Amino acid sequence: MRRALVTGTAGFIGFHLAELLLQEGWAVHGYDGLTDYYDVALKHRRHAILRQHARFSASEAMLEDNDGLQRAAADFAPDIIVHLAAQAGVRYSLENPRAYVDANLVGTFNVMEAARALKVDHLLMASTSSVYGANTEMPFHERQKADTPLTIYAATKKATEAMGHSYAHLHALPVTMFRFFTVYGPWGRPDMAYFSFARAILDGRPIDVYNAGEMWRDFTYVDDLVRGIRLLIDAVPPAPEAGAAPIPGDSLSPAAPFRIVNIGNSESVKLTDFIDALEAALGRKAQRNPMPMQPGDVPATWADAALLRALTGYAPQTSVAEGVQRFVDWYLDYRKDAG
């Protein structure tokens, strides 16, 4: 039985990945601090679902608690580690930047130390499309420079990529970083725009539409995302001396078993079109309140996911209409249960 330590299992993406691994017969140990950045009750409900699996266990502690993390990792003895826990949110990083340094830099360092000490087969860590920052050449591909982050959130994620490369080089530790593109779906984060839009539309309140809707995002359905992560677990970056056959467009480092991979739908969708899909699924019209662009926001994201396809044979393909309908179906049930 394969064993995975997954950080952030009470979070949106970590919950879905843990479910997928458990369905495949893995043993999964979750590690999550259940912070109050958003509704902790939602996080507890995710963990409660996972705890129904006999092969799931969890530590509820902060990444910054290095002793606790090292003990939990050593006791579980994972084959691989998938590091998804982080202080998320582009806009919140403008209000509380220190939280990002603590969780994303110190916490990630502690995770890498656990992977080094246990000599895991593969360390996979989440990055973000936000690292592309002020880049304007699209679609974004992994070999582009990403030296112009626009928020401290993006800057901490870019730093973890550099940290991961150094550990891959120094300790021959295979590391894959994946960059997410606007993930949405059931059990999502209430602070995300689509979630708050649905809540406001049903409550008859207006929604704030930034840059008057002149924004484009590569919306990626969560099931597609975690399927990509699952397949990348088996795409272990080879050491430079291994002499592996070159893959066109590969981001594999010449100095370490290290690779960066985009996971996106490879389609840039206008925000207003996404709102149209949400209105259609809810059967209600939104009151749209046009707002200026927020600091740190970018007008567009668009993933080149050719490397993911080359490594795994897989390409995310859930349409926005289908994905939004699945989210709305879940949200209406969740809202009813929550009262």
Order of alpha helices (4+ residues) and beta strands (2+ residues): beta-alpha-beta-alpha-beta-alpha-beta-alpha-alpha-alpha-beta-alpha-beta-beta-alpha-beta-beta-beta-alpha-beta-beta-alpha-beta-alpha-alpha
